[in-house]
Amino acid sequence: MDPIIATLVILLCAVIAFVSNRIPLGVVAVGVSIALYLTGVLDLNSALAGFGDPTVLFIAALFVVSEALESTGIVAWAGQEVIARTGTSRRPLLLTIGLLTAALTAVISVNGSVAALLPLVVVVAARAGIRPSQMLMPLAFSAHAGSLLALTGTPLNIIVSGLADDNGGREFGFFEFALAGLPLVVGTLAIILLFGSRLLPDRTPASAPVDLEQLASALRADYAISPDRELMSRSRGVAEVVVPPRSSLIGLHVFPGMTTPSGDLVVLGVRRGTEALDESGTDLRAGDALLLDGSWDDLQRHTAQRDEVLVVEAPLTLRRSVPLGVGAKRTIVILAAMIVLLATGIVPAAIAGLLAAGALILTRVVSMTRAYHAISWTTVILVAGMIPMSTAFQETGTAQLIADALQNVLGDSGPQVAVAVVVLITLILGQLISNTATVLIVAPVAIAMAGAMEVSVMPFMMALTVAGAAALLTPVATPANLMVMEPGGYRFGDYARLGLPLMALYFVVAVFYVPLIWPF
């Protein structure tokens, strides 16, 4: 089969698989690499080169850094400190949350910042008497805009920076993205503040994240614990567990104040049905509830044995809500060092990220097990698997063929119209499949068009990452959009109401503003 035809057929099959949402993204991406090899489009080394690409390693390292920021309570502290000073008025809250989200996203990515701030925003909304549906979509969309503030804001930035450097341009500076990101953040917040109340639904969600203060009050009341007793701190916490049928703990005599058989945990209270048992204790039965006290690590280790107890609230989840926990200072120092390395360019981005991830593990901020769990392997495999498709587009001449066809249609319209076409394709495709996959598919065409017109590739690449970040019309466009759907009580069509005016903003910035900063 002709290599160009084979490449286009593989791409079409991949897009159909992405849109169908019936095959895992990682399987589709790996399937693309395998298909490119089996059809002879690429040799084995080229077909699998994405899995050793520095961009992929950098993205994986950033997930470990993000885990450290969340698990040590730095994100919780930042959120509480900023929002506590804002009051309960809707617009000041939205503005503060939007600015905080954008700044945080620049460091730990869209999905990381939304996941970290979502519980906090829901709690703040409840205390302010505002529906979560009025605040959670702005949270996600502010994160998309904030992803353009720094190199680390999204994998798209890392990808286009490398592509620009490989194709006659240069790498974008660490904060250079902010030249496009700042107008997006300002415009996004302006649209949300002025029109958000009319474009967003006023709906009650079916469920909501845990309010740490309310949980602590409820546990004290349920287990008859003194109000002076601190339940959660930097080093220690509590876990509420239920004894399941056939647990090995059934029949064990327990009472408040005793140490568990392991010697690591203390029983603060025992509850049977609606009754909190006194100091005399009881022999455990199936369905009894216990409140356990211990170090966060001990709680996590012992409650992981699901055959012995069922955990009501996971200790790891509660631990993230405690501001500035153990390891926070080490994390801040390591993060600052990584940003300095990235901003100065002393070492390649992948090395800076790997050094930071390694330092967090060696200083025991993040265990090796948690580091592995923190990495979004779907994202890593998706990028690694789709990089060969981008290579195939260039090496087979497919990108040039498509670029020539577009140029024939455009005629002498000029590079700005070419950028507009690239942006429109990216905006449409990015609502249906992963925006990362979209950028890797469209980038070779954009590069070929820039080369054919003999203009700089830089405005094409920056416009591409701006358009890639505008995944705003559907809940499946990005994981961040999906995260806020249930706690916000959103429906599929809700996203387009606010997303369309924001998408128009992204189009204007990408097509008209970007070429002013990065000339053709």
PEQUI-V69215 format. One record per run of one state. SS is the DSSP state (alpha for helix, beta for strand, coil for the rest). FROM is the first residue (numbers start at 1). TO is the last residue. If there is no record, write none. Layout:
BEGIN
ss=SS from=FROM to=TO
ss=SS from=FROM to=TO
END
This chain:
BEGIN
ss=coil from=1 to=2
ss=alpha from=3 to=20
ss=coil from=21 to=24
ss=alpha from=25 to=38
ss=coil from=39 to=43
ss=alpha from=44 to=47
ss=coil from=48 to=48
ss=alpha from=49 to=52
ss=coil from=53 to=53
ss=alpha from=54 to=71
ss=coil from=72 to=73
ss=alpha from=74 to=84
ss=coil from=85 to=89
ss=alpha from=90 to=108
ss=coil from=109 to=109
ss=alpha from=110 to=128
ss=coil from=129 to=131
ss=alpha from=132 to=134
ss=coil from=135 to=135
ss=alpha from=136 to=146
ss=coil from=147 to=150
ss=alpha from=151 to=153
ss=coil from=154 to=154
ss=alpha from=155 to=166
ss=coil from=167 to=177
ss=alpha from=178 to=199
ss=coil from=200 to=211
ss=alpha from=212 to=222
ss=coil from=223 to=235
ss=beta from=236 to=242
ss=coil from=243 to=252
ss=beta from=253 to=254
ss=coil from=255 to=258
ss=beta from=259 to=259
ss=coil from=260 to=265
ss=beta from=266 to=272
ss=coil from=273 to=274
ss=beta from=275 to=276
ss=coil from=277 to=281
ss=beta from=282 to=283
ss=coil from=284 to=288
ss=beta from=289 to=295
ss=alpha from=296 to=303
ss=coil from=304 to=309
ss=beta from=310 to=311
ss=coil from=312 to=314
ss=alpha from=315 to=320
ss=coil from=321 to=327
ss=alpha from=328 to=344
ss=coil from=345 to=348
ss=alpha from=349 to=362
ss=coil from=363 to=367
ss=alpha from=368 to=374
ss=coil from=375 to=376
ss=alpha from=377 to=395
ss=coil from=396 to=397
ss=alpha from=398 to=410
ss=coil from=411 to=414
ss=alpha from=415 to=429
ss=coil from=430 to=434
ss=alpha from=435 to=453
ss=coil from=454 to=457
ss=alpha from=458 to=468
ss=coil from=469 to=478
ss=alpha from=479 to=488
ss=coil from=489 to=493
ss=alpha from=494 to=517
ss=coil from=518 to=520
END
